[in-house]
Amino acid sequence: MSSTTVLKVKTSAICVYTGGLQVVVDNGLIKVTFSSPGGMITGIEYNGIDNILEETNKESNRGYWDVVWTELEHPQDIYDKLEGTKFKVIMEDEDQVEISFTRHWYPSRNGTGIPLNVDKRFVVLRGYTGFYAYGIFERLAGWRGTKIYQGRIAFKLLQDSFRYMAVSDERQRIMPTAEDRKRGEPLEYPEAVLLTNPSNAFLKGEVDDKYQYSSENKDNRVHGWICSKPSVGFWMITPSTEFRTAGPVKQDLTSHAGPVTLSMFFSTHYAGEHLGLEFSDGEPWKKVFGPVFVYLNSVSKDEDPLTLWADAKEQMSIETESWPYDFPLSEDYLYNDQRGMVSGRLLVRDRYINQELITANSAYVGLAPPGDVGSWQTENKGYQFWTQADVQGYFRIKGVLPGNYSLYSWVPGIIGDYKYDVYIEVTPGKAMRLGVLEYSPPRNGPTLWEIGIPDRSAAEFYVPDSNPTLMNQLYVKPNTEKFRQYGLWDRYTDLYPDNDLIYTVGLSNYQTDWFFAHVNRLVGNRTYVPTTWQILFDLKDIDQTGDYTLQLALASATTAELQVRINDPNAERPYFTTGLIGKDNAIARHGIHGLYWMYSVYISGSHLQTGTNTIFLTQPRGGSPFKGIMYDYIRLEQPPQTN
């Protein structure tokens, strides 16, 4: 822990003050005020700042839980801040306070509101400059159906004080204010604004969009804000991803202009509506979200405020190593001795790469509720537990809640998804050793050619420079995530104003000649038309009776269709089509990937010819700049070879 930061120093015992419509918890280092019985965080006093949160906001709009939901029979988005109706002190001693704000749904009272019981818990520990938040959501059997699209915790900080945001080592910057955004020019969608008259002249002419600061679950561990006078940091630390939805590479929001800091538990972002939690009539459910740690730190006025980020990362490591925590008091939160462990080794069999088994180097291996191959990326009601294998393919998944799971995996550099064919029953305090597992990825014959890297992302392809009038300076720097710039969809038209992309195998380079997104072309008057890309390749000897295989791995799809034609662009019917797929909106939200789609297209040798062949890839759904596809990897295989 940084020597400049006050943390875990034994100080006065914790005090809880209740009275009127508020509850105050004070451990001598931080004082947190809650509305009662609503459970809104209305004030955070720390290091000489009377309230870290924006006091010009209503008390219900400073720190709060919320959900977006809809009734199944009458679809309409409903925003609910989950205001509690009952307050209770769960524990109070000199070292720990845990308080609870609950709200119960009663079908006998005409069943108004979201059919969900909510228990919002907050924990303050002695000597800690922060507090923990977790919640228990529950539906009882017999309740009416509903769909919940989003669940999160949000904090809105002092606008005049917190101006510097940090999401990662590379993504840190001075941010515009909410007022700067109001004075700006809205762009294609309301989240994106061109800053025309910001309070900081340095920001003039830049684009601000909260989706430019999204992160994958596996990387979304710590983010927040720094105030320079006094030097104070406010951080959201997420020690585990077990309660988040859709696996390690699901993307979601972090912090953004406001200043706002979020803890996103689930949402439809970068995936589509089917990531919403849909419950049928009578379906019971319960899940614990969190705890997450709201961490504050400080340095003296003579020290660099940016060291607060390094300290926050160190605290994140401490919290992660302490998971699962041993202090939450809800009976629904299980401690380490109530959990299990699963270990094993994953190898890959692909005789066209190597006659020997290949180690699944850095494979992502996870336990999620039973489902089909790859179903983990759309699973949203249960818990998921993920790890990365070592270079030899060995993995160990610790702290797994008891229950029945499937084991899933995918391997960087290898196409497809793996699923172990036996269900895994995790029991408390037990370690299950699975031994050696073997994954046989999609493969029918030797590789003729390939485009890209099979890593579920389009990041290796050509990402253009942004329009200089629509730039975010953060992503101009070398080695930053250039794909997060606004408006890159229209750069395709700038590069290919009349004719579409043509890629020649053996001559073209996917890093410079394959645009990162297969988008529509702008032809004027905000009209977008479909595009067709071509892959040219030569064949000398053709097996007329055999089947060649086109392996198509897609990294994203938004209201799109991929049609494949072979050597005849005008064929009335495509040789293959995906049909209409995808709602992840990753093109608009600068995501470089959404959900993963894998197709094996069998091409009869009779459709190929000696000499030059052309595969035509058409995305026929026009009308919008955001409809399109991102490719992960394309490979053409010869017919199977016999030894």
Solvent accessible surface area in square Angstrom, and as a share of the most:
residue,aa,sasa,rsa
1,M,84,0.37
2,S,33,0.22
3,S,117,0.76
4,T,47,0.27
5,T,13,0.07
6,V,71,0.41
7,L,14,0.07
8,K,88,0.37
9,V,80,0.46
10,K,149,0.63
11,T,37,0.22
12,S,65,0.42
13,A,38,0.30
14,I,9,0.04
15,C,55,0.33
16,V,25,0.14
17,Y,120,0.46
18,T,83,0.48
19,G,46,0.44
20,G,79,0.76
21,L,144,0.72
22,Q,91,0.41
23,V,1,0.00
24,V,16,0.09
25,V,1,0.01
26,D,31,0.16
27,N,0,0.00
28,G,49,0.47
29,L,43,0.22
30,I,2,0.01
31,K,69,0.29
32,V,0,0.00
33,T,24,0.14
34,F,0,0.00
35,S,21,0.13
36,S,18,0.12
37,P,53,0.34
38,G,3,0.03
39,G,1,0.01
40,M,6,0.02
41,I,0,0.00
42,T,7,0.04
43,G,10,0.10
44,I,0,0.00
45,E,68,0.30
46,Y,10,0.04
47,N,69,0.35
48,G,78,0.75
49,I,19,0.10
50,D,116,0.60
51,N,10,0.05
52,I,0,0.00
53,L,0,0.00
54,E,16,0.07
55,E,102,0.46
56,T,120,0.70
57,N,31,0.16
58,K,162,0.69
59,E,98,0.44
60,S,44,0.29
61,N,42,0.21
62,R,27,0.10
63,G,0,0.00
64,Y,3,0.01
65,W,1,0.00
66,D,0,0.00
67,V,0,0.00
68,V,29,0.17
69,W,6,0.02
70,T,6,0.03
71,E,52,0.23
72,L,65,0.32
73,E,144,0.65
74,H,126,0.56
75,P,109,0.69
76,Q,133,0.59
77,D,102,0.53
78,I,62,0.31
79,Y,111,0.42
80,D,24,0.12
81,K,41,0.17
82,L,0,0.00
83,E,96,0.43
84,G,5,0.05
85,T,93,0.54
86,K,123,0.52
87,F,47,0.20
88,K,115,0.49
89,V,52,0.30
90,I,54,0.27
91,M,61,0.27
92,E,96,0.43
93,D,61,0.32
94,E,96,0.43
95,D,61,0.32
96,Q,17,0.08
97,V,1,0.01
98,E,0,0.00
99,I,2,0.01
100,S,4,0.02
101,F,0,0.00
102,T,22,0.13
103,R,48,0.17
104,H,93,0.41
105,W,23,0.08
106,Y,100,0.38
107,P,75,0.47
108,S,103,0.66
109,R,163,0.59
110,N,140,0.72
111,G,5,0.05
112,T,105,0.61
113,G,38,0.37
114,I,3,0.02
115,P,0,0.00
116,L,2,0.01
117,N,15,0.07
118,V,4,0.02
119,D,24,0.12
120,K,1,0.00
121,R,27,0.10
122,F,2,0.01
123,V,0,0.00
124,V,2,0.01
125,L,20,0.10
126,R,58,0.21
127,G,1,0.01
128,Y,42,0.16
129,T,0,0.00
130,G,0,0.00
131,F,0,0.00
132,Y,4,0.01
133,A,0,0.00
134,Y,0,0.00
135,G,0,0.00
136,I,10,0.05
137,F,2,0.01
138,E,40,0.18
139,R,3,0.01
140,L,78,0.39
141,A,75,0.58
142,G,63,0.61
143,W,16,0.06
144,R,74,0.27
145,G,4,0.04
146,T,0,0.00
147,K,25,0.11
148,I,0,0.00
149,Y,41,0.16
150,Q,26,0.12
151,G,1,0.01
152,R,38,0.14
153,I,0,0.00
154,A,0,0.00
155,F,0,0.00
156,K,51,0.22
157,L,1,0.01
158,L,39,0.19
159,Q,44,0.19
160,D,136,0.70
161,S,33,0.21
162,F,1,0.01
163,R,64,0.24
164,Y,48,0.18
165,M,1,0.01
166,A,0,0.00
167,V,9,0.05
168,S,33,0.21
169,D,83,0.43
170,E,101,0.45
171,R,14,0.05
172,Q,31,0.14
173,R,25,0.09
174,I,73,0.37
175,M,1,0.00
176,P,6,0.04
177,T,14,0.08
178,A,29,0.22
179,E,80,0.36
180,D,0,0.00
181,R,56,0.20
182,K,153,0.65
183,R,106,0.39
184,G,13,0.13
185,E,87,0.39
186,P,95,0.60
187,L,42,0.21
188,E,74,0.33
189,Y,32,0.12
190,P,107,0.67
191,E,45,0.20
192,A,0,0.00
193,V,9,0.05
194,L,29,0.14
195,L,3,0.01
196,T,54,0.31
197,N,94,0.48
198,P,14,0.09
199,S,76,0.49
200,N,44,0.22
201,A,85,0.66
202,F,139,0.58
203,L,0,0.00
204,K,135,0.57
205,G,34,0.33
206,E,6,0.03
207,V,2,0.01
208,D,6,0.03
209,D,0,0.00
210,K,51,0.22
211,Y,6,0.02
212,Q,0,0.00
213,Y,2,0.01
214,S,0,0.00
215,S,7,0.05
216,E,34,0.15
217,N,5,0.03
218,K,67,0.28
219,D,84,0.44
220,N,5,0.03
221,R,58,0.21
222,V,10,0.06
223,H,4,0.02
224,G,0,0.00
225,W,2,0.01
226,I,6,0.03
227,C,1,0.01
228,S,69,0.44
229,K,180,0.76
230,P,60,0.38
231,S,5,0.03
232,V,0,0.00
233,G,0,0.00
234,F,0,0.00
235,W,0,0.00
236,M,0,0.00
237,I,0,0.00
238,T,3,0.02
239,P,3,0.02
240,S,11,0.07
241,T,26,0.15
242,E,11,0.05
243,F,1,0.01
244,R,8,0.03
245,T,3,0.02
246,A,3,0.02
247,G,6,0.06
248,P,7,0.04
249,V,22,0.13
250,K,15,0.06
251,Q,4,0.02
252,D,6,0.03
253,L,3,0.01
254,T,2,0.01
255,S,0,0.00
256,H,29,0.13
257,A,8,0.07
258,G,13,0.12
259,P,5,0.03
260,V,13,0.08
261,T,0,0.00
262,L,1,0.01
263,S,3,0.02
264,M,4,0.02
265,F,4,0.02
266,F,3,0.01
267,S,1,0.01
268,T,33,0.19
269,H,19,0.08
270,Y,4,0.01
271,A,0,0.00
272,G,7,0.07
273,E,98,0.44
274,H,89,0.40
275,L,0,0.00
276,G,3,0.03
277,L,0,0.00
278,E,87,0.39
279,F,0,0.00
280,S,66,0.42
281,D,109,0.57
282,G,25,0.25
283,E,49,0.22
284,P,80,0.51
285,W,27,0.10
286,K,87,0.37
287,K,1,0.00
288,V,9,0.05
289,F,1,0.00
290,G,2,0.02
291,P,0,0.00
292,V,0,0.00
293,F,0,0.00
294,V,0,0.00
295,Y,0,0.00
296,L,0,0.00
297,N,0,0.00
298,S,10,0.07
299,V,12,0.07
300,S,59,0.38
301,K,189,0.80
302,D,128,0.66
303,E,61,0.27
304,D,77,0.40
305,P,36,0.23
306,L,83,0.41
307,T,59,0.34
308,L,0,0.00
309,W,17,0.06
310,A,57,0.44
311,D,2,0.01
312,A,0,0.00
313,K,64,0.27
314,E,66,0.29
315,Q,0,0.00
316,M,39,0.17
317,S,47,0.30
318,I,48,0.25
319,E,4,0.02
320,T,48,0.28
321,E,144,0.65
322,S,56,0.36
323,W,40,0.14
324,P,16,0.10
325,Y,6,0.02
326,D,116,0.60
327,F,26,0.11
328,P,0,0.00
329,L,72,0.36
330,S,7,0.04
331,E,157,0.70
332,D,46,0.24
333,Y,10,0.04
334,L,42,0.21
335,Y,69,0.26
336,N,97,0.50
337,D,110,0.57
338,Q,71,0.32
339,R,7,0.03
340,G,6,0.05
341,M,40,0.18
342,V,0,0.00
343,S,19,0.12
344,G,12,0.11
345,R,50,0.18
346,L,1,0.01
347,L,16,0.08
348,V,1,0.00
349,R,110,0.40
350,D,7,0.04
351,R,90,0.33
352,Y,57,0.22
353,I,97,0.49
354,N,70,0.36
355,Q,120,0.53
356,E,123,0.55
357,L,66,0.33
358,I,43,0.22
359,T,45,0.26
360,A,0,0.00
361,N,72,0.37
362,S,39,0.25
363,A,0,0.00
364,Y,25,0.09
365,V,0,0.00
366,G,0,0.00
367,L,0,0.00
368,A,0,0.00
369,P,35,0.22
370,P,55,0.35
371,G,26,0.25
372,D,113,0.59
373,V,90,0.52
374,G,10,0.10
375,S,32,0.21
376,W,1,0.00
377,Q,29,0.13
378,T,48,0.28
379,E,29,0.13
380,N,15,0.08
381,K,58,0.25
382,G,17,0.16
383,Y,41,0.16
384,Q,4,0.02
385,F,11,0.05
386,W,44,0.16
387,T,38,0.22
388,Q,90,0.40
389,A,6,0.05
390,D,69,0.36
391,V,94,0.54
392,Q,84,0.37
393,G,0,0.00
394,Y,114,0.43
395,F,10,0.04
396,R,134,0.49
397,I,4,0.02
398,K,132,0.56
399,G,11,0.10
400,V,0,0.00
401,L,19,0.09
402,P,48,0.30
403,G,24,0.23
404,N,69,0.35
405,Y,13,0.05
406,S,1,0.00
407,L,1,0.00
408,Y,0,0.00
409,S,0,0.00
410,W,12,0.04
411,V,5,0.03
412,P,50,0.31
413,G,38,0.37
414,I,27,0.14
415,I,3,0.01
416,G,4,0.04
417,D,26,0.14
418,Y,20,0.08
419,K,55,0.23
420,Y,42,0.16
421,D,129,0.67
422,V,82,0.47
423,Y,130,0.49
424,I,3,0.01
425,E,93,0.42
426,V,6,0.03
427,T,60,0.35
428,P,72,0.45
429,G,57,0.55
430,K,134,0.57
431,A,47,0.37
432,M,67,0.30
433,R,183,0.67
434,L,32,0.16
435,G,41,0.39
436,V,96,0.55
437,L,8,0.04
438,E,77,0.34
439,Y,9,0.03
440,S,74,0.48
441,P,11,0.07
442,P,42,0.27
443,R,44,0.16
444,N,46,0.23
445,G,0,0.00
446,P,31,0.19
447,T,56,0.33
448,L,58,0.29
449,W,16,0.06
450,E,94,0.42
451,I,1,0.00
452,G,7,0.07
453,I,73,0.37
454,P,15,0.10
455,D,46,0.24
456,R,19,0.07
457,S,16,0.11
458,A,0,0.00
459,A,53,0.41
460,E,23,0.11
461,F,8,0.03
462,Y,69,0.26
463,V,18,0.10
464,P,3,0.02
465,D,87,0.45
466,S,6,0.04
467,N,47,0.24
468,P,100,0.63
469,T,90,0.52
470,L,35,0.18
471,M,39,0.17
472,N,1,0.00
473,Q,77,0.34
474,L,4,0.02
475,Y,4,0.01
476,V,80,0.46
477,K,113,0.48
478,P,117,0.73
479,N,149,0.77
480,T,24,0.14
481,E,64,0.29
482,K,70,0.30
483,F,24,0.10
484,R,10,0.04
485,Q,5,0.02
486,Y,6,0.02
487,G,5,0.05
488,L,4,0.02
489,W,7,0.02
490,D,35,0.18
491,R,55,0.20
492,Y,0,0.00
493,T,20,0.12
494,D,86,0.45
495,L,83,0.42
496,Y,52,0.20
497,P,80,0.50
498,D,114,0.59
499,N,114,0.58
500,D,30,0.16
501,L,1,0.00
502,I,90,0.46
503,Y,11,0.04
504,T,38,0.22
505,V,44,0.25
506,G,75,0.72
507,L,154,0.76
508,S,28,0.18
509,N,69,0.35
510,Y,50,0.19
511,Q,101,0.45
512,T,83,0.48
513,D,53,0.28
514,W,0,0.00
515,F,2,0.01
516,F,11,0.05
517,A,0,0.00
518,H,0,0.00
519,V,1,0.00
520,N,1,0.01
521,R,22,0.08
522,L,43,0.22
523,V,84,0.48
524,G,35,0.34
525,N,148,0.76
526,R,130,0.47
527,T,61,0.35
528,Y,10,0.04
529,V,47,0.27
530,P,60,0.38
531,T,3,0.02
532,T,39,0.23
533,W,0,0.00
534,Q,50,0.22
535,I,0,0.00
536,L,46,0.23
537,F,5,0.02
538,D,103,0.54
539,L,12,0.06
540,K,175,0.74
541,D,128,0.66
542,I,29,0.15
543,D,62,0.32
544,Q,98,0.44
545,T,134,0.78
546,G,13,0.13
547,D,70,0.36
548,Y,6,0.02
549,T,1,0.00
550,L,0,0.00
551,Q,1,0.00
552,L,0,0.00
553,A,0,0.00
554,L,0,0.00
555,A,1,0.01
556,S,0,0.00
557,A,0,0.00
558,T,11,0.06
559,T,49,0.29
560,A,0,0.00
561,E,15,0.07
562,L,0,0.00
563,Q,27,0.12
564,V,0,0.00
565,R,27,0.10
566,I,17,0.08
567,N,45,0.23
568,D,65,0.34
569,P,67,0.42
570,N,134,0.68
571,A,32,0.25
572,E,165,0.74
573,R,200,0.73
574,P,37,0.23
575,Y,73,0.28
576,F,47,0.19
577,T,56,0.33
578,T,21,0.12
579,G,27,0.26
580,L,100,0.50
581,I,18,0.09
582,G,15,0.14
583,K,121,0.51
584,D,2,0.01
585,N,43,0.22
586,A,0,0.00
587,I,8,0.04
588,A,3,0.02
589,R,49,0.18
590,H,6,0.03
591,G,0,0.00
592,I,11,0.05
593,H,11,0.05
594,G,12,0.11
595,L,15,0.07
596,Y,19,0.07
597,W,65,0.23
598,M,54,0.24
599,Y,43,0.16
600,S,43,0.28
601,V,6,0.03
602,Y,119,0.45
603,I,0,0.00
604,S,32,0.21
605,G,0,0.00
606,S,74,0.47
607,H,88,0.39
608,L,9,0.04
609,Q,87,0.39
610,T,103,0.60
611,G,30,0.29
612,T,71,0.41
613,N,1,0.00
614,T,18,0.11
615,I,0,0.00
616,F,19,0.08
617,L,0,0.00
618,T,19,0.11
619,Q,0,0.00
620,P,40,0.25
621,R,89,0.32
622,G,21,0.20
623,G,61,0.59
624,S,25,0.16
625,P,13,0.08
626,F,37,0.15
627,K,54,0.23
628,G,0,0.00
629,I,0,0.00
630,M,1,0.01
631,Y,1,0.00
632,D,1,0.00
633,Y,4,0.02
634,I,1,0.01
635,R,14,0.05
636,L,1,0.00
637,E,0,0.00
638,Q,57,0.25
639,P,10,0.07
640,P,83,0.52
641,Q,76,0.34
642,T,133,0.77
643,N,164,0.84
